[in-house]
């Protein structure tokens, strides 16, 4: 019970009570903003464990500061904010929260698809500005989905869930992934293709890939130029998968019809060019923002943290090789 833990943000119930029940000292950062780096480093010093967010950079400097820390429990499915290799070298356990946000993220991808293709936010701004004076035949014409082609970049759990949700539109499904996805092939007749083919043939391209060296700026000027002028790009994966400057240029020059984004290259900053455009829907990283999903994430992160502190194997350990040392 003598554990000293830091939680880098207020999180949904019952996350904090789980941690407090197992630890002697628990401090929670309560400000509704990301940690200033200096503050973050001062707060993690001397802790046995840290429950952190995707916005917290857990690098060698952080690990040096939190010397003696046994675990960083990330409340996110992704962990590109953590230098896992460095943590493993130091014997520090890293955990994440996979699986629980699949449906919420897939729903958000479809919310962005519908909002972008049918120009809903753009037309709502028009109405709120008092510019709507009656129905007109050419007003806010958008795209169609029924019978069109949906391109899924990354057909893992979330990509699969997005594909399955296309059934009501009778869409043709193309996907790119390292592995074959027999589920969507059998249920939807999906076809595995290379990225250039997917970009060339898809009416909607939705990104669900991990972020690593091979996927950083996976979609840049060249790739955008391959897409149809009538196509839409959706991103609920990681911001740096898209070259935002190239996307802003492509949208401004109508290289593609539109985009819907929930994540950003230098989050929370958004490329200024995007903010000036009407043909892009911008959401503040809310794909997992449902009460049930965030509560499950908080519970999972808390349980991972407590298990690691107690010398048990966390259910969702990213670097299990640490336990063999």
C-alpha positions in Angstrom: 0.0 0.0 0.0 3.0 2.3 0.2 2.9 3.3 -3.5 3.3 6.9 -4.6 1.5 7.6 -7.8 0.9 10.5 -10.1 -2.1 10.7 -12.5 -1.5 13.3 -15.2 -5.2 14.3 -15.7 -8.6 14.0 -14.1 -10.1 10.8 -15.6 -13.6 9.2 -15.6 -14.9 7.1 -12.7 -14.0 4.6 -11.4 -10.3 5.1 -12.5 -9.1 7.3 -9.6 -10.8 5.3 -6.8 -9.2 2.1 -8.1 -5.8 3.8 -7.8 -6.5 5.3 -4.4 -7.6 2.0 -3.0 -4.3 0.5 -3.8 -1.9 3.3 -3.2 -0.8 5.4 -0.2 -0.2 8.6 -2.0 -2.1 9.7 -5.2 -1.8 13.1 -6.8 -3.9 14.1 -9.8 -3.2 17.0 -12.1 -6.6 18.8 -12.2 -6.1 21.6 -14.8 -8.1 21.2 -18.0 -5.1 21.4 -20.3 -2.0 19.5 -21.3 0.9 19.6 -18.8 3.5 22.3 -19.4 6.7 20.2 -19.8 8.5 21.7 -16.8 5.5 21.1 -14.5 5.1 17.5 -15.8 8.7 16.6 -15.1 8.5 18.1 -11.6 5.4 16.2 -10.8 6.6 12.7 -11.9 9.8 12.9 -9.8 10.0 10.3 -7.1 6.9 8.3 -8.2 6.5 4.6 -8.1 4.0 4.7 -11.0 2.5 7.2 -13.4 -0.9 7.0 -15.1 -0.4 9.1 -18.3 -2.1 10.3 -21.4 -1.2 10.3 -25.1 -0.3 14.0 -24.7 2.4 13.2 -22.2 5.9 12.7 -23.7 7.5 9.8 -21.8 11.1 9.9 -23.2 14.5 9.4 -21.7 14.4 12.8 -19.9 11.1 11.9 -18.2 12.5 8.5 -17.2 15.6 10.1 -15.8 13.4 12.4 -13.8 11.1 9.7 -12.6 14.0 7.5 -11.5 12.7 4.4 -9.7 9.3 4.5 -11.5 8.1 1.0 -12.1 5.3 1.7 -14.6 3.8 4.2 -17.0 0.2 3.2 -17.6 -0.9 5.0 -20.8 -4.7 5.7 -21.0 -4.7 5.2 -24.8 -4.5 2.4 -27.3 -1.6 4.1 -29.0 1.8 4.6 -27.2 3.8 6.6 -29.7 4.2 9.2 -26.9 6.4 6.7 -25.1 10.0 5.6 -25.9 9.2 1.9 -25.3 12.6 0.8 -26.3 14.2 3.0 -23.7 11.7 2.0 -21.0 12.4 -1.7 -21.7 16.1 -1.1 -21.4 15.5 0.4 -18.0 13.1 -2.3 -16.9 10.0 0.0 -16.8 6.7 -1.5 -17.6 4.5 0.2 -20.3 0.8 -0.5 -20.6 -2.0 0.7 -22.8 -5.8 0.4 -23.2 -6.5 -1.5 -26.4 -9.9 -2.8 -27.7 -12.2 -0.7 -25.6 -12.4 2.2 -28.0 -12.9 0.3 -31.2 -16.6 1.0 -31.6 -16.5 4.6 -30.5 -13.6 5.3 -32.9 -15.4 3.5 -35.8 -18.5 5.5 -35.1 -16.5 8.8 -35.1 -14.9 7.9 -38.4 -18.4 7.5 -39.9 -19.6 10.7 -38.2 -16.7 12.5 -40.0 -17.5 10.7 -43.3 -21.1 11.8 -43.2 -20.4 15.3 -42.0 -17.7 15.8 -44.6 -19.4 14.2 -47.6 -22.7 16.0 -46.9 -21.1 19.3 -45.8 -23.1 19.4 -42.6 -20.8 21.7 -40.4 -20.3 24.0 -43.4 -24.0 24.4 -44.1 -24.8 24.8 -40.4 -22.5 27.7 -40.2 -24.3 29.2 -43.2 -27.6 28.8 -41.5 -26.5 30.2 -38.1 -25.1 33.3 -39.9 -28.6 34.1 -41.1 -27.8 33.3 -44.7 -30.5 30.7 -45.3 -33.4 32.2 -47.2 -35.0 29.1 -48.5 -34.3 25.9 -50.5 -32.2 26.3 -53.6 -31.3 23.6 -56.1 -27.6 24.2 -56.1 -27.2 24.9 -52.4 -24.5 22.8 -50.6 -24.3 19.9 -53.0 -22.3 17.1 -51.5 -21.2 13.6 -52.4 -22.9 10.3 -52.3 -22.1 7.1 -50.5 -24.4 4.4 -51.7 -22.5 2.1 -54.1 -19.3 4.1 -53.9 -15.9 2.9 -52.9 -14.5 3.0 -49.4 -10.8 2.7 -49.0 -9.5 1.6 -45.6 -5.9 2.2 -44.8 -5.1 -0.1 -41.9 -7.6 -3.0 -41.5 -7.1 -3.9 -37.9 -9.8 -3.8 -35.2 -11.0 -0.3 -35.9 -10.6 -0.5 -39.7 -12.6 -3.7 -39.7 -15.4 -2.0 -37.6 -15.5 0.9 -40.0 -15.8 -1.5 -42.9 -18.6 -3.5 -41.4 -20.5 -0.3 -40.8 -20.6 0.4 -44.5 -23.1 -2.4 -45.1 -26.1 -0.1 -45.1 -24.6 1.9 -48.0 -23.7 -1.2 -50.1 -20.2 0.1 -50.6 -17.3 -1.5 -52.4 -14.4 -2.0 -49.9 -10.7 -1.7 -50.7 -8.1 -2.0 -47.9 -4.4 -1.9 -47.4 -2.7 -3.7 -44.5 0.3 -5.9 -43.8 -2.1 -8.8 -43.1 -5.0 -10.3 -45.0 -8.4 -9.5 -43.4 -10.5 -12.6 -44.1 -13.5 -11.2 -42.1 -14.2 -8.2 -44.3 -13.3 -10.2 -47.4 -15.9 -12.8 -46.6 -18.6 -10.5 -45.3 -18.2 -7.5 -47.6 -16.2 -8.8 -50.6 -13.4 -6.5 -49.6 -10.2 -6.5 -51.7 -6.7 -6.1 -50.5 -4.7 -3.7 -52.7 -1.6 -1.5 -52.6 -1.9 2.1 -51.4 -1.7 3.8 -54.8 -4.5 1.6 -56.1 -6.7 2.3 -53.1 -6.1 6.1 -53.4 -6.8 6.1 -57.1 -10.1 4.1 -56.9 -11.7 5.2 -53.6 -14.4 7.8 -53.1 -13.7 8.0 -49.4 -10.3 7.2 -47.8 -10.2 6.6 -44.1 -7.0 6.1 -42.1 -6.7 3.6 -39.3 -3.0 2.8 -39.3 -0.5 2.9 -36.4 2.1 5.7 -36.3 5.7 4.7 -36.8 8.5 5.6 -39.1 6.9 3.9 -42.1 3.6 5.7 -41.7 4.7 9.2 -40.8 3.5 11.4 -43.7 2.0 8.4 -45.4 -0.4 10.8 -47.0 1.4 13.7 -48.6 1.3 15.8 -51.8 2.0 12.8 -54.0 -0.7 10.6 -52.5 -3.3 13.4 -52.4 -2.6 13.9 -56.1 -3.4 10.3 -56.9 -6.9 10.6 -55.3 -10.0 11.5 -57.2 -11.0 15.2 -57.3 -14.3 14.2 -55.8 -12.8 12.1 -53.0 -12.7 12.7 -49.3 -10.0 11.9 -46.7 -10.8 11.0 -43.1 -8.3 10.6 -40.3 -9.1 9.2 -36.8 -5.7 7.4 -36.4 -2.7 9.7 -35.6 -2.1 13.2 -36.9 1.4 12.8 -38.3 0.1 10.1 -40.7 -0.9 13.1 -42.9 1.3 15.9 -44.1 -1.0 18.7 -42.9 0.6 21.4 -45.0 0.2 19.3 -48.1 -3.4 18.6 -47.2 -4.2 22.2 -46.7 -2.8 23.0 -50.1 -4.7 20.2 -51.7 -8.0 21.3 -50.2 -7.5 24.9 -51.1 -6.7 24.0 -54.7 -9.6 21.5 -54.8 -7.2 18.6 -55.5 -9.7 16.6 -53.4 -13.2 17.5 -52.4 -12.9 17.5 -48.6 -11.4 16.1 -45.4 -12.5 15.2 -41.9 -9.9 15.2 -39.1 -10.0 14.2 -35.4 -6.2 14.2 -34.9 -3.4 16.6 -35.9 0.3 16.6 -36.8 1.4 18.9 -34.0 -1.6 18.4 -31.6 -3.1 20.5 -30.1 -1.9 22.9 -32.8 -3.7 22.7 -36.1 -2.1 23.8 -39.4 -3.3 27.4 -39.9 -4.1 26.8 -43.5 -6.7 24.2 -42.5 -8.5 26.6 -40.1 -9.2 28.9 -43.0 -10.9 26.3 -45.2 -14.6 25.4 -45.4 -14.1 22.0 -47.0 -12.6 20.4 -43.9 -14.3 19.2 -40.8 -12.1 19.6 -37.7 -12.8 17.8 -34.4 -10.7 18.1 -31.2 -9.6 14.5 -30.8 -12.9 13.1 -29.5 -13.1 9.7 -31.2 -13.1 7.8 -27.9 -15.2 10.5 -26.2 -18.2 8.5 -25.0 -19.0 8.1 -21.3 -18.8 4.3 -21.5 -15.6 4.2 -23.6 -13.6 6.7 -21.6 -14.8 5.0 -18.3 -13.5 1.6 -19.6 -10.2 3.2 -20.6 -9.8 4.8 -17.2 -10.6 1.5 -15.4 -8.2 -0.5 -17.6 -5.4 2.0 -17.2 -5.9 2.1 -13.4 -5.9 -1.7 -13.2 -2.8 -2.0 -15.4 -1.0 0.5 -13.1 -2.0 -1.3 -9.9 -1.1 -4.7 -11.2 2.4 -3.5 -12.2 3.0 -1.9 -8.9 2.0 -5.1 -7.1 4.5 -7.1 -9.1 1.7 -8.8 -11.1 1.5 -9.0 -14.9 -0.7 -6.2 -16.2 -3.4 -7.4 -18.6 -2.3 -4.9 -21.3 1.5 -4.8 -21.1 3.2 -3.3 -24.2 6.7 -4.6 -23.4 6.3 -8.1 -21.7 10.0 -8.8 -22.1 10.6 -6.6 -19.1 9.0 -9.2 -16.9 11.6 -11.8 -18.0 14.5 -9.7 -16.7 
